[in-house]
């Protein structure tokens, strides 16, 4: 069955960096668009970034453009999110998704705090 498992979350100070990874299994990873989403307390889940199956096309939410980078390794079936210049408002649970399959990972907590 489809499985997505996120890792790399944690506590970081404002201005710091974190790298999230998502390990995928149970489907043909290289055929699928992948995306990262986040949900802050009391807010709706929102799309952060997406990447085409080849990795050539990426899209970002305006709030993270220029700070976050999404990438993928089709040989390892992983998708990553490099998060730089983190802000307090980036605090959320971050989820990996295979949109075409409607599958989500369990999420990983990112907390930006001094």
Rosetta blueprint (number, residue, H / E / L):
1 X L
2 X L
3 X E
4 X E
5 X E
6 X E
7 X E
8 X L
9 X L
10 X E
11 X E
12 X E
13 X L
14 X L
15 X L
16 X L
17 X L
18 X E
19 X E
20 X E
21 X E
22 X E
23 X E
24 X E
25 X E
26 X L
27 X L
28 X L
29 X H
30 X H
31 X H
32 X L
33 X L
34 X E
35 X E
36 X E
37 X E
38 X E
39 X E
40 X L
41 X L
42 X L
43 X L
44 X L
45 X L
46 X E
47 X E
48 X E
49 X E
50 X E
51 X E
52 X L
53 X L
54 X L
55 X L
56 X L
57 X L
58 X E
59 X E
60 X E
61 X L
62 X L
63 X L
64 X L
65 X L
66 X L
67 X L
68 X E
69 X E
70 X E
71 X E
72 X E
73 X E
74 X L
75 X L
76 X L
77 X L
78 X E
79 X E
80 X E
81 X E
82 X E
83 X E
84 X L
85 X L
86 X L
87 X L
88 X H
89 X H
90 X H
91 X L
92 X E
93 X E
94 X E
95 X E
96 X E
97 X E
98 X E
99 X L
100 X L
101 X L
102 X L
103 X E
104 X E
105 X L
106 X L
107 X L
108 X E
109 X E
110 X E
111 X E
112 X E
113 X L
114 X L
